[in-house]
Amino acid sequence: MTEMNPATTYTDGDVDTNDTTQRSLESMAAERYSRRQALYRGAGATTMAFMGTSLLAACDDEGAEGSIGGSVTVTAGSNVATSAGRPVTLTGNVSGSGSDIGWTQQSGPTVELTGSGNVVSFIAPAVSTATDLIFQFSAKPLIGAAKTATTTVRVSPAVLGFTAVAHSLGDTVVVPEGYSITVMTRLGDPIAAGVAAYKNDGTDADFDKRIGDHHDALHFFGLSATGTPDRNTSTRGLMVQNHENITQTYLHPTGATASPRPLAEALKEMECHGVSVVEYADAGDRKWSYKQDSTFNRRITPNTPMAFNGPAAGSAYLVTAYSKDGKAGRGTINNCANGVSGWNTNLTCEENYAGYFRRDASDDAKRTIPEIDSLNRNGITSRSGSYSWSTASSTDTRFTRWNATITGATSADDFRYEPNQFGWVVEIDPYNPTSTPRKRTALGRFGHEGAFVRAVASQKVGVYMGDDSRGEYLYKFVSNATWAAADADAADRLAIGDKYLDTGTLYVARFNADGTGTWLPLVYSPTFPKRPASGSYREYTFTSQADICVNTRFAADAVGATPMDRPEWTVGNPVTGEIYLTLTNSNNSFRPVTGTNAANPRSYNDPKGPSNTAQTGNPNGHIVRLREDGDTTSATSFKWDIYLFGADSTDADPTNVNISGLTTANDFSSPDGAYFSRSTNPSGQIKPVMWIETDDGALTDRTNCMLLAAIPGTVGDGGAKTITNTNGGTGTQNTFVGAKATAANLRRFLVGPKQCEITGIDQTPDGRTLFVGIQHPGEDGTYAAPGSNWPYTQAGTPAATVRPRSALIAITKNDGGVIGL
């Protein structure tokens, strides 16, 4: 607050001779002087810049003549322009002995003014067209009416507000100028009181109390000051993050011991998988840290007790020596993408679980033909299992369960059906660290990449899910119950999950050649089609809904779903409701010229590196989007197009490969993670920003994996396209494409360190902090010769032998604005 110095210490007799509550003029002046000095000290770093334009002085509304008691003049600054999501600072000036100094908004979309007195700030709101916001600055003389002045801030629609990051093969995370990075929870960081700091030399243990490896999908669940759920807070929350896998060599002093595995090594590796729940807090101005001893902190590992719900729960398919009634299980593994329910729970998804299991050569002779075909269709064929955990003990069932070979008289005597206990969507209540996670079998069993939840008033809850393997499918689950807004804040969150996720209809997608699509129900009846014999598979007959839920891939085969190029994340535009599916790639022989379809239309060679190593099929991937007919989750038909095609812009065929018109400022390969900004801030409103993460091997001779920001259009904004393919011959494929990428609607925002994957993304509700996961930096190295030294390289130049660690980063904008705008 700007005040006037008292002119003199002389007193004119106005010295507390009245015993009423009226304050003396002298005491008021003295207080104003004190507050003025404090204000100037506190406002020394305030700047005034709007897209390169500074505020200038302007006249007040009544001229310089004041009223009795001294003159007061106020100015509010000149009119300026900005765009949505950018910070705006208003500075008013007062000359004279004014009081009650402050700013008020007079017109335009309501914004929250932060600060008081002369200086306030706000974030420019989302607008669909250029919109004027008028603000009034006022000060009251000692006697008489307040003096006022106004200024206008013209806000334009949101635009990407950063310079595209260039390709990088370096060993740091690179973000645009004007942004800062804080490295948050890293592999091995302790998340319980009394646990020692991580040595990072392979000797650490107790990973049930430490952050796991291979950071993947994440979500920030807000916490109020009293520790209750708060969707709107941006200063305190629970970070829930998947830990998909491990880089084995870095977890042990001199790498992993060969089979048979030492029990301690196997246990460490196992506990590095799963999920972590950790309290994060902002100390002010987006200075983030985590709380090691929070009572909310939790690790969910492959050994954590689980409950089964839905059609398969209690069925013979889930009976094991541990779960003799088929209703319980242990743990979750290979957790890739995620989903967030409308009732404040986290959905973690079990993806490539199959490889962890061992089946001895003797097992086939003990199985029925349908069991053998089911095991093969779901990839349970290894003779050792990933990391050979089953060899660590012959009696401890934490390890023997990874051997699915039949050894007992019945399934209750061994772990023949242990693989059926994985491949599910698992619901977790992050706010209750003692709750038992629930595996939702109604959503089907396959290589779940993610589970995007759409909960809309007066509609059924929809869950969209990709199966991440070549030639697999896109699924949708639709609840029987209609979404009730009151359930959003229910105390028993997992009970609400029972309501919406245990009963409903599971569908799989068929993409038609004319740009339409059909959702095919996977609902058992005596007439449900058999899965026809093909290749090495025999005809398969379904016997129940539990059978369909366990053997979902067979059921999707049976109804004629469209095989896709490795379906990854699903995400929905919060404004249009359109659903996006990333298809990371399909290499080698799966997409020859004769193997394309309208939704997976390319077949080409993208030679890599100086030796021109062939990469055939669809090595760069693409992103499909669809719009439900009637914009309802329960629709059984949709329209689709291909939003973006990945490509190496430097040498790709511009007509048949680089179809989206990418440049070196926005080219990418192997889209994986996908996310739309939250609808609680300008980057998630009107035309929301979409974020695209890559898990790439095809373009890594030019750049490390990356994160891009996009402002997409809508289904149908491009048109029909005929592609000429040349992989193993020549042929044409008709398809439908989105509008081409431009510098205005697609830019590279981040490039990661060496040999990493960019995985997991969320933002605070205000959009002013972006959280991103950096997975497996240096994954191709060894303990003796690490392939990266990140995150230590982010702060300096570490010794070459320092082992890398997966970690989560917090990205903030130096001016305090919304990320990306």
C-alpha positions in Angstrom: 0.0 0.0 0.0 1.4 3.4 -1.0 1.2 6.0 1.7 2.3 9.6 2.4 5.0 10.5 4.8 3.9 12.8 7.6 5.2 16.3 6.8 6.5 17.1 10.3 6.5 15.9 13.9 4.7 19.0 15.0 1.4 18.4 16.8 -1.5 20.7 16.3 -3.3 19.6 19.5 -5.1 16.6 18.0 -3.8 14.5 20.8 -6.2 11.9 22.2 -8.6 14.3 23.9 -11.6 12.5 22.7 -12.3 9.2 24.4 -14.4 7.9 21.5 -13.1 5.3 19.0 -12.3 7.9 16.4 -8.5 7.6 15.5 -6.3 10.7 15.5 -5.0 12.0 12.1 -1.5 11.8 13.4 -1.7 8.1 14.4 -3.2 7.3 11.0 -0.4 9.0 9.2 2.3 7.3 11.2 0.7 3.9 10.5 0.5 4.7 6.8 4.2 5.6 6.7 5.2 2.4 8.4 3.1 0.3 6.0 4.4 2.1 2.9 8.0 1.2 3.8 7.1 -2.4 4.3 5.4 -2.5 1.0 8.3 -1.1 -0.9 10.6 -3.6 0.6 8.3 -6.5 -0.3 7.6 -5.4 -3.9 11.1 -4.8 -5.0 11.1 -7.9 -7.3 7.8 -7.2 -9.0 7.9 -6.9 -12.7 5.3 -5.7 -15.2 5.6 -7.4 -18.6 2.8 -8.6 -20.9 4.0 -10.2 -24.1 6.8 -7.6 -24.2 4.6 -4.6 -23.2 5.1 -2.8 -19.9 2.3 -1.0 -18.1 2.5 2.8 -18.3 1.1 5.5 -16.1 -2.4 6.8 -16.8 -4.5 9.6 -15.4 -7.0 9.2 -12.5 -10.7 9.8 -13.0 -11.0 13.2 -11.2 -7.7 15.0 -11.9 -5.3 16.2 -9.3 -7.6 18.2 -7.1 -8.2 16.5 -3.8 -10.7 17.1 -1.1 -10.4 18.6 2.4 -7.5 16.9 4.2 -5.0 16.8 1.3 -5.0 15.9 -2.4 -5.0 12.3 -3.7 -4.1 11.1 -7.2 -4.4 7.5 -8.4 -3.2 5.9 -11.6 -3.9 2.3 -12.7 -1.6 1.8 -15.7 -2.2 1.5 -19.4 -4.3 -1.0 -21.2 -2.4 -4.2 -22.1 -2.9 -7.5 -23.9 -2.0 -11.1 -23.0 -3.3 -14.6 -23.5 -4.9 -17.3 -21.4 -2.8 -18.9 -18.7 -0.2 -16.2 -18.4 0.4 -14.2 -15.2 -0.7 -10.6 -15.0 0.4 -8.1 -12.4 -1.5 -4.9 -11.8 0.3 -2.0 -10.1 -1.5 1.1 -9.0 0.1 4.3 -7.8 -1.2 6.8 -5.2 0.1 10.3 -4.5 -1.4 11.9 -1.5 -2.7 10.7 1.8 -5.0 7.9 0.5 -6.4 5.0 2.5 -8.5 1.9 1.6 -6.2 1.3 -1.3 -6.9 -1.7 -3.5 -8.0 -3.3 -6.8 -11.4 -4.7 -7.8 -12.6 -6.4 -11.0 -15.3 -4.6 -12.9 -16.0 -6.8 -15.8 -15.0 -9.9 -17.7 -14.5 -13.5 -16.6 -13.9 -13.5 -12.8 -10.3 -14.1 -11.8 -8.8 -14.5 -8.4 -6.7 -11.5 -7.4 -3.7 -12.4 -5.3 -2.1 -9.7 -3.1 -3.4 -6.5 -1.7 -2.9 -2.7 -1.9 -1.1 -1.4 -4.9 0.0 -4.7 -6.4 -2.1 -7.7 -7.2 -1.7 -10.5 -9.7 -3.8 -13.1 -11.4 -3.7 -15.8 -14.1 -5.4 -14.8 -17.3 -8.5 -17.0 -17.7 -9.5 -19.2 -20.6 -11.5 -17.5 -23.3 -12.8 -18.5 -26.6 -12.3 -15.1 -28.2 -10.4 -12.0 -27.3 -12.1 -10.7 -24.1 -11.6 -7.5 -22.1 -11.2 -7.6 -18.3 -11.6 -4.3 -16.7 -10.0 -3.6 -13.2 -10.5 -0.5 -11.0 -7.9 0.9 -8.7 -9.0 3.1 -5.9 -7.8 5.1 -2.9 -9.8 7.1 -0.4 -8.7 10.6 0.8 -8.8 11.4 4.5 -12.1 13.1 3.8 -14.3 12.7 0.8 -15.1 10.2 -1.9 -12.7 7.6 -3.2 -10.5 8.3 -6.2 -10.5 5.6 -8.9 -8.8 4.7 -12.1 -9.3 1.8 -14.4 -7.2 -0.4 -16.7 -8.2 -3.0 -19.3 -6.4 -6.3 -19.9 -7.4 -7.9 -23.2 -7.1 -11.7 -23.0 -6.8 -13.8 -26.1 -7.3 -17.6 -26.4 -4.6 -19.8 -25.1 -1.6 -20.5 -27.3 1.5 -22.6 -26.8 3.8 -20.1 -25.2 7.3 -21.6 -25.4 10.1 -22.1 -27.9 10.3 -25.7 -29.1 13.1 -27.7 -27.6 15.6 -29.1 -30.1 16.6 -32.7 -30.5 19.0 -33.8 -27.8 21.3 -36.8 -27.2 22.6 -35.4 -23.9 22.3 -36.7 -20.4 20.0 -34.1 -18.8 16.3 -33.2 -19.0 16.0 -30.3 -21.4 13.0 -27.9 -21.0 12.3 -24.5 -22.7 13.9 -21.3 -21.5 11.9 -19.8 -18.7 11.2 -23.2 -17.0 12.8 -24.9 -14.0 13.2 -28.5 -12.9 13.1 -30.0 -9.5 14.1 -33.7 -9.2 11.6 -35.3 -6.8 11.3 -38.9 -5.7 14.0 -41.2 -7.1 14.6 -44.9 -7.1 15.5 -45.9 -3.6 14.5 -42.8 -1.8 13.2 -43.7 1.7 9.5 -43.1 2.4 9.2 -44.2 6.0 10.7 -42.8 9.2 14.1 -44.3 10.1 15.0 -45.6 6.7 18.5 -44.6 5.7 19.2 -42.5 2.6 19.8 -44.5 -0.6 23.5 -45.4 -1.1 23.0 -46.2 -4.8 25.8 -48.8 -4.8 23.7 -52.0 -4.9 23.8 -52.7 -1.2 20.4 -51.1 -0.3 17.5 -53.2 0.8 14.0 -52.6 2.4 12.3 -51.6 -0.9 9.0 -52.1 0.7 9.8 -48.8 2.3 11.6 -47.1 -0.6 10.6 -45.7 -3.9 10.6 -48.4 -6.6 12.2 -48.5 -10.0 11.0 -47.5 -13.6 8.7 -44.6 -12.7 5.6 -44.8 -14.9 2.1 -43.4 -14.8 1.4 -41.0 -11.9 -1.4 -38.8 -10.4 -1.5 -36.0 -7.9 -4.3 -36.5 -5.4 -4.9 -33.3 -3.5 -4.8 -33.2 0.3 -6.4 -30.5 2.5 -4.6 -29.0 5.5 -6.5 -31.5 7.7 -5.5 -34.5 5.6 -8.8 -35.1 3.7 -9.3 -35.3 -0.1 -9.2 -31.9 -1.8 -9.4 -31.9 -5.6 -8.7 -28.1 -5.8 -5.6 -27.7 -3.8 -2.3 -27.2 -5.6 0.1 -27.1 -2.6 -0.2 -30.5 -0.9 -1.1 -33.9 -2.2 -0.4 -37.6 -2.6 1.7 -38.6 -5.5 0.7 -42.1 -6.7 3.1 -43.6 -9.2 3.6 -46.9 -10.9 6.9 -48.7 -10.9 6.7 -50.8 -14.0 10.0 -52.8 -14.1 13.6 -52.7 -13.0 17.1 -52.1 -14.5 18.5 -55.2 -12.8 22.2 -54.5 -13.1 22.0 -51.3 -11.0 20.2 -52.9 -8.0 23.1 -55.1 -6.9 26.8 -54.4 -6.1 28.2 -56.3 -9.1 25.0 -57.0 -11.1 22.6 -59.9 -10.6 23.6 -63.4 -9.6 22.8 -66.1 -12.0 20.1 -68.7 -11.4 19.4 -70.1 -8.9 18.8 -66.6 -7.6 19.7 -65.5 -4.0 16.5 -64.9 -2.1 17.6 -61.4 -1.0 18.3 -60.3 -4.6 15.0 -61.7 -5.8 13.1 -60.1 -3.0 14.7 -56.7 -3.7 13.8 -56.9 -7.4 10.3 -57.9 -6.7 9.7 -55.1 -4.2 11.1 -52.6 -6.7 7.9 -53.2 -8.7 4.4 -52.0 -7.9 3.1 -48.7 -6.8 4.2 -45.9 -4.4 2.0 -43.4 -2.6 4.0 -40.4 -1.2 3.0 -37.1 0.3 4.2 -34.0 -1.7 4.1 -30.5 -0.4 4.8 -27.0 -1.8 6.7 -24.8 0.7 5.6 -21.7 -1.2 6.1 -20.4 -4.8 6.1 -24.0 -6.1 9.1 -25.2 -4.1 8.3 -28.9 -4.0 9.6 -31.6 -1.7 8.3 -34.9 -0.3 7.6 -35.9 3.3 9.5 -39.0 4.2 7.6 -39.8 7.4 4.1 -39.1 6.2 1.5 -41.5 7.5 0.0 -41.6 4.0 3.1 -43.0 2.5 2.8 -46.5 1.2 4.4 -49.1 -1.1 2.2 -51.6 -2.9 4.4 -54.4 -4.2 3.9 -57.9 -5.7 3.6 -59.2 -2.2 0.7 -56.8 -1.0 -2.6 -58.6 -0.3 -5.2 -58.0 -2.9 -9.0 -58.8 -3.2 -10.8 -59.9 -6.4 -14.1 -58.4 -7.4 -16.4 -58.9 -10.4 -17.4 -61.9 -12.5 -14.2 -63.9 -12.2 -13.9 -63.5 -8.4 -14.4 -66.9 -6.7 -14.2 -68.8 -10.0 -12.0 -71.8 -10.5 -9.7 -69.7 -12.8 -8.3 -67.9 -9.8 -7.9 -70.8 -7.3 -4.3 -71.3 -6.1 -2.5 -72.7 -3.1 -2.6 -69.2 -1.6 -6.2 -68.4 -2.7 -8.1 -71.6 -2.3 -11.5 -69.8 -2.8 -10.3 -67.7 -5.8 -11.2 -64.4 -4.0 -7.8 -63.2 -2.8 -4.3 -62.7 -4.2 -0.9 -61.2 -3.7 0.4 -58.1 -5.4 0.5 -56.3 -8.6 3.2 -56.2 -11.2 4.4 -54.6 -14.4 2.2 -51.5 -13.7 2.3 -49.3 -16.7 -0.4 -46.6 -17.3 -3.2 -45.7 -15.0 -6.6 -44.2 -14.6 -8.3 -41.9 -12.1 -11.9 -42.5 -11.1 -14.5 -39.9 -10.5 -14.6 -40.9 -6.8 -10.9 -40.2 -6.0 -9.3 -43.6 -6.5 -6.3 -44.7 -8.6 -6.5 -47.4 -11.2 -3.2 -49.1 -11.8 -2.9 -51.4 -14.8 -1.0 -54.7 -15.1 0.6 -54.9 -18.5 3.3 -57.4 -19.5 2.9 -59.7 -16.5 3.2 -62.9 -18.5 6.9 -63.0 -18.9 7.5 -63.2 -15.1 6.1 -66.8 -15.0 7.9 -70.0 -15.6 6.4 -73.1 -17.2 8.5 -76.3 -17.3 8.5 -78.5 -20.4 6.6 -81.1 -18.5 3.6 -78.8 -18.0 1.9 -79.1 -21.4 1.2 -82.8 -21.0 -0.7 -82.1 -17.8 -2.9 -79.4 -19.3 -6.2 -79.4 -21.2 -6.1 -78.1 -24.8 -8.1 -75.0 -23.9 -5.6 -74.3 -21.0 -2.6 -74.6 -23.3 -4.1 -72.3 -25.9 -5.1 -69.8 -23.2 -1.5 -69.8 -21.8 0.0 -69.3 -25.3 -2.5 -66.6 -26.3 -1.6 -64.6 -23.2 2.2 -65.2 -23.6 2.9 -67.5 -20.6 5.5 -69.6 -22.4 8.9 -68.9 -20.7 10.9 -71.8 -19.2 12.6 -69.5 -16.7 10.5 -66.5 -16.1 11.8 -62.9 -16.0 14.6 -62.7 -13.5 14.1 -66.4 -12.5 12.5 -65.5 -9.2 11.0 -69.0 -8.8 14.5 -70.4 -8.3 15.1 -68.3 -5.1 13.3 -70.8 -2.8 11.7 -74.2 -3.0 9.4 -73.5 -0.1 8.7 -69.8 0.2 5.5 -69.2 -1.9 6.4 -65.6 -2.5 8.9 -67.1 -5.0 7.5 -70.5 -5.9 4.3 -68.9 -7.2 6.2 -67.6 -10.2 6.4 -71.2 -11.4 3.0 -72.0 -13.0 3.9 -75.7 -13.7 1.4 -78.2 -12.4 2.9 -80.0 -9.5 -0.1 -80.9 -7.3 -3.3 -82.9 -7.4 -5.6 -79.8 -7.8 -5.2 -76.1 -8.5 -5.5 -75.5 -4.7 -2.2 -77.4 -4.3 0.0 -75.4 -6.6 0.2 -72.2 -8.7 -0.9 -73.4 -12.1 -3.5 -70.6 -12.2 -1.3 -67.9 -10.6 -0.9 -66.2 -14.1 -4.7 -65.7 -14.1 -4.3 -63.5 -11.0 -2.5 -60.9 -13.1 -3.4 -58.8 -16.1 -6.1 -56.8 -14.4 -7.0 -53.2 -13.5 -6.4 -52.7 -9.8 -8.2 -50.0 -7.8 -6.3 -48.3 -5.0 -7.6 -45.9 -2.4 -4.6 -43.5 -2.0 -6.1 -41.8 1.1 -6.4 -45.0 3.1 -3.0 -46.7 3.5 -4.5 -49.7 5.3 -7.1 -50.5 2.6 -6.8 -53.6 0.4 -6.6 -52.9 -3.3 -9.2 -54.6 -5.5 -8.7 -56.2 -8.9 -11.7 -55.4 -11.1 -12.2 -58.5 -13.2 -15.2 -57.1 -15.1 -12.8 -54.9 -17.0 -11.1 -58.0 -18.5 -7.7 -59.6 -18.4 -5.0 -58.7 -20.9 -1.9 -56.6 -21.2 -3.5 -53.5 -19.7 -1.7 -50.4 -20.6 -4.1 -47.9 -19.0 -7.7 -47.3 -18.0 -9.1 -43.8 -18.8 -12.2 -43.2 -16.8 -15.0 -40.9 -18.1 -17.6 -40.0 -15.5 -20.2 -37.6 -16.9 -23.5 -36.4 -15.4 -26.5 -38.5 -16.5 -24.2 -41.1 -18.2 -22.9 -44.5 -17.4 -19.2 -44.5 -16.3 -16.9 -45.5 -19.2 -13.5 -47.0 -18.9 -11.3 -47.0 -22.1 -8.4 -49.5 -22.2 -5.6 -50.5 -24.6 -3.9 -53.9 -24.7 -0.2 -53.2 -25.3 1.0 -55.9 -27.7 1.2 -56.1 -31.5 -2.1 -56.9 -33.0 -4.1 -56.4 -29.9 -7.3 -54.3 -29.2 -9.0 -51.3 -27.8 -11.6 -52.1 -25.1 -14.3 -50.2 -23.3 -16.2 -51.0 -20.1 -19.5 -49.3 -19.5 -21.1 -49.5 -16.0 -24.6 -50.6 -15.3 -25.0 -47.7 -12.9 -25.5 -44.1 -14.0 -23.0 -41.6 -12.6 -24.2 -39.8 -9.5 -22.3 -36.7 -8.6 -22.8 -37.4 -4.9 -20.5 -40.4 -5.2 -17.6 -38.1 -6.0 -16.9 -37.4 -2.4 -18.0 -40.6 -0.7 -16.0 -41.7 2.3 -15.9 -45.4 1.3 -14.2 -44.9 -2.1 -13.6 -48.6 -2.9 -17.3 -49.3 -2.2 -18.2 -46.8 -4.9 -15.8 -48.6 -7.1 -17.8 -51.8 -6.5 -20.9 -49.9 -7.7 -19.4 -48.7 -11.0 -16.6 -51.2 -11.9 -18.0 -54.7 -10.9 -21.2 -54.8 -13.1 -21.5 -53.5 -16.6 -20.7 -54.4 -20.2 -17.2 -55.0 -21.6 -16.8 -54.1 -25.3 -14.0 -54.3 -27.9 -13.6 -52.0 -30.8 -13.9 -52.7 -34.5 -12.6 -49.8 -36.8 -14.5 -49.8 -40.1 -13.0 -48.7 -43.4 -15.5 -45.9 -43.8 -14.3 -43.9 -40.7 -16.9 -45.4 -38.4 -16.5 -47.9 -35.6 -18.5 -50.4 -33.7 -18.3 -51.5 -30.0 -18.7 -55.3 -29.9 -20.1 -56.6 -26.6 -18.2 -59.3 -24.8 -21.1 -60.7 -22.9 -21.6 -64.4 -22.3 -24.6 -66.3 -23.6 -25.0 -69.8 -25.0 -24.8 -68.2 -28.5 -21.6 -66.2 -27.9 -19.4 -67.1 -30.8 -16.6 -69.6 -30.5 -13.1 -68.4 -31.1 -12.3 -70.1 -34.4 -9.2 -72.2 -34.9 -6.3 -70.4 -36.4 -2.6 -71.1 -36.7 -1.6 -73.2 -33.7 -4.8 -72.4 -31.7 -7.7 -74.8 -31.6 -11.4 -73.7 -31.6 -12.2 -72.2 -28.2 -15.7 -72.4 -26.6 -16.6 -70.0 -23.8 -18.5 -71.3 -20.8 -19.2 -68.2 -18.6 -18.7 -64.5 -18.2 -15.8 -65.4 -15.9 -14.2 -67.3 -18.8 -14.6 -64.2 -21.0 -13.1 -62.0 -18.4 -10.1 -64.3 -17.9 -9.6 -65.1 -21.6 -10.6 -61.6 -22.9 -8.2 -61.8 -25.9 -9.8 -64.9 -27.2 -13.3 -63.3 -26.8 -12.1 -60.3 -28.8 -10.8 -62.6 -31.5 -14.1 -64.4 -31.6 -16.2 -61.3 -32.3 -13.9 -59.8 -35.0 -12.2 -56.8 -33.3 -9.6 -54.8 -35.2 -6.0 -55.7 -34.5 -4.0 -52.5 -33.7 -0.3 -51.4 -33.6 0.3 -51.9 -29.9 -2.5 -49.9 -28.1 -0.9 -47.8 -25.4 -2.5 -45.0 -23.3 -6.1 -43.9 -23.6 -7.1 -40.4 -22.7 -10.1 -38.1 -23.1 -10.4 -34.5 -24.1 -12.2 -32.9 -21.1 -14.1 -30.4 -23.4 -15.1 -32.5 -26.5 -15.2 -35.9 -24.8 -13.2 -37.4 -27.7 -11.0 -40.4 -26.8 -7.4 -40.6 -28.0 -5.4 -43.9 -28.2 -1.7 -43.9 -28.7 -0.3 -46.7 -30.9 3.3 -46.8 -30.2 4.6 -48.9 -33.2 4.5 -52.2 -34.9 7.8 -53.3 -36.2 9.1 -56.1 -38.3 6.7 -58.3 -40.3 3.4 -57.6 -38.5 2.5 -54.7 -40.9 3.5 -55.8 -44.4 1.7 -54.1 -47.3 -0.9 -56.9 -47.1 -1.3 -56.5 -43.3 -2.5 -52.9 -43.0 -6.0 -51.7 -42.3 -7.7 -48.3 -42.3 -6.9 -47.6 -38.6 -3.3 -48.9 -39.0 -2.6 -47.8 -42.5 1.2 -47.5 -42.9 3.8 -50.1 -43.9 7.3 -48.7 -44.7 11.0 -48.8 -43.8 12.6 -46.2 -41.6 16.3 -46.9 -41.8 18.2 -46.1 -38.6 21.7 -44.8 -38.0 24.8 -44.6 -40.2 24.4 -48.3 -41.1 20.8 -47.8 -42.3 19.5 -50.6 -40.2 16.1 -51.5 -41.5 13.0 -50.7 -39.4 10.0 -52.0 -41.2 6.3 -52.1 -40.5 5.0 -49.0 -38.7 8.1 -48.2 -36.5 7.1 -44.6 -35.7 3.5 -45.2 -34.5 0.4 -43.0 -34.6 -2.4 -41.7 -32.5 -6.1 -42.6 -33.2 -9.0 -40.6 -31.9 -12.6 -41.4 -31.8 -15.9 -39.6 -31.0 -18.7 -41.6 -29.5 -22.0 -41.2 -31.4 -24.2 -38.9 -29.3 -21.1 -38.1 -27.2 -22.2 -40.8 -24.7 -20.1 -43.4 -23.0 -22.7 -46.1 -23.6 -22.8 -45.5 -27.4 -22.2 -48.7 -29.5 -20.8 -46.8 -32.5 -18.3 -44.0 -33.1 -16.4 -42.0 -35.7 -12.6 -42.0 -35.9 -9.6 -40.6 -37.6 -5.8 -40.6 -37.1 -4.8 -37.5 -35.2 -1.1 -37.7 -35.7 1.5 -39.9 -37.4 5.0 -40.3 -35.9 7.8 -39.8 -38.4 11.5 -38.8 -38.8 10.9 -35.5 -40.5 14.5 -35.4 -41.9 14.2 -38.2 -44.4 10.7 -39.6 -44.3 8.5 -39.7 -47.4 6.4 -36.6 -47.0 3.4 -38.1 -48.8 3.1 -41.6 -47.4 5.1 -41.6 -44.1 5.3 -38.0 -42.7 1.6 -37.6 -43.3 1.2 -35.1 -40.4 3.8 -32.7 -41.9 6.2 -32.9 -38.9 9.3 -30.8 -38.7 12.4 -31.0 -36.6 10.6 -28.8 -34.0 7.9 -31.4 -33.4 8.8 -34.8 -35.0 8.4 -37.8 -32.8 8.3 -41.5 -32.8 6.5 -44.2 -30.7 3.8 -42.2 -28.9 3.1 -43.8 -25.5 1.9 -41.7 -22.6 -0.9 -39.2 -23.3 -2.6 -36.7 -21.1 -4.9 -33.7 -21.3 -4.4 -30.8 -18.9 -6.9 -30.6 -16.0 -10.1 -28.7 -16.6 -9.4 -26.7 -13.4 -7.0 -24.4 -15.2 -6.8 -22.5 -18.5 -4.7 -25.1 -20.2 -7.5 -27.6 -19.8 -10.4 -25.4 -20.9 -11.9 -24.2 -24.3 -9.1 -26.0 -26.4 -7.2 -28.1 -23.9 -3.5 -28.8 -24.2 -2.7 -32.5 -24.9 0.7 -33.8 -23.8 2.3 -36.7 -25.7 5.2 -38.8 -24.2 7.4 -41.2 -26.2 8.9 -44.6 -25.6 11.1 -44.7 -28.7 13.7 -46.9 -30.3 13.3 -45.9 -33.9 14.3 -42.2 -33.7 16.9 -42.5 -31.0 19.8 -42.0 -33.4 18.6 -38.4 -33.6 17.2 -37.7 -30.2 16.3 -39.1 -26.8 12.7 -39.7 -25.9 10.5 -36.6 -25.4 7.4 -34.8 -24.3 5.3 -32.7 -26.7 2.5 -30.2 -26.1 -0.3 -30.1 -28.6 -3.6 -28.2 -29.1 -5.6 -30.7 -31.1 -8.7 -30.1 -33.2 -11.5 -32.6 -33.5 -12.4 -35.8 -35.3 -12.9 -35.0 -39.0 -10.8 -31.9 -39.2 -8.6 -33.5 -41.9 -10.1 -35.8 -44.5 -9.7 -39.0 -46.5 -6.2 -40.1 -47.5 -4.8 -42.8 -49.7 -1.4 -44.1 -48.6 1.0 -45.9 -50.9 3.0 -48.5 -48.9 6.3 -50.1 -49.9 7.2 -52.6 -47.2 7.6 -55.9 -49.0 5.9 -54.7 -52.2 3.6 -51.9 -53.2 0.0 -51.4 -52.2 -2.5 -48.7 -51.2 -4.5 -48.2 -48.1 -7.4 -45.8 -47.6 -7.7 -44.0 -44.2 -8.8 -40.8 -42.5 -6.3 -38.3 -41.1 -6.5 -35.3 -38.9 -5.4 -31.8 -39.8 -1.6 -31.4 -40.3 0.6 -30.4 -37.4 1.9 -26.8 -37.3 4.2 -24.8 -35.1 1.1 -23.4 -33.4 -0.5 -26.7 -32.5 2.4 -29.1 -31.8 5.8 -28.4 -30.2 8.4 -30.4 -28.4 8.4 -29.3 -24.8 11.0 -31.7 -23.2 13.8 -34.1 -24.1 15.0 -36.6 -21.6 18.4 -38.0 -20.7 20.2 -40.9 -22.3 18.3 -44.2 -22.9 15.3 -43.1 -21.0 11.5 -43.3 -21.6 9.3 -40.4 -20.7 6.4 -41.9 -18.7 3.8 -40.6 -16.4 2.4 -37.1 -16.3 0.0 -34.9 -14.3 -0.3 -31.3 -13.1 -1.5 -29.5 -10.1 -5.1 -28.3 -10.4 -3.9 -24.7 -11.0 -1.7 -25.9 -13.9 1.4 -24.2 -12.5 3.4 -27.4 -11.8 3.8 -30.3 -14.2 5.0 -33.7 -12.9 6.7 -36.0 -15.3 8.3 -39.4 -14.9 11.8 -40.3 -16.3 12.0 -44.1 -16.6 15.1 -46.3 -16.9 17.8 -43.7 -17.8 20.9 -45.6 -18.9 19.0 -48.9 -19.3 21.5 -50.3 -21.8 24.5 -49.8 -19.4 25.9 -52.0 -16.6 26.9 -51.4 -13.0 30.5 -51.0 -14.1 29.7 -48.8 -17.1 26.4 -47.0 -16.6 24.6 -45.9 -19.7 23.6 -42.6 -18.0 24.4 -40.7 -14.8 21.0 -39.0 -14.5 19.6 -37.5 -12.3 23.0 -36.4 -11.0 23.8 -34.8 -14.3 20.9 -32.4 -13.8 22.9 -30.6 -11.1 26.5 -31.0 -12.4 29.0 -33.5 -13.8 29.1 -36.6 -11.7 31.7 -39.4 -11.8 31.3 -41.7 -14.8 30.6 -44.6 -12.5 27.6 -43.1 -10.7 24.5 -45.3 -11.3 21.4 -43.7 -12.9 18.1 -43.7 -11.2 14.5 -43.4 -12.4 12.9 -40.3 -10.9 10.0 -38.0 -11.0 10.5 -34.3 -11.8 8.5 -31.2 -11.1 8.5 -28.5 -13.8 7.5 -25.0 -13.0 7.4 -21.8 -15.0 9.7 -19.1 -13.7 7.1 -16.4 -14.0 4.5 -18.5 -12.2 2.3 -19.0 -15.2 0.5 -22.1 -16.4 2.8 -24.7 -17.9 2.9 -24.7 -21.7 1.0 -21.4 -22.2 
